[in-house]
């Protein structure tokens, strides 16, 4: 059994956005939801995967993390504590 990058989905208050996906990506998203549903034993709505996938991508993008940290450091007054979670 393969280990998927996404685990159980959090129930959080969403912000609605609209995006257009290429047909091939949409098919892959549906397939991913089907596999995750079999693994978890419950149906998974493919649309619910988009946010955790983007979050996972951003969380593991070292370049993004480095630049985000640098930007926050420039904006933070000297001697103040960094925001929680960093």
Helices and strands as residue ranges (DSSP letters): H 23-40, G 46-48, H 49-59, H 62-75
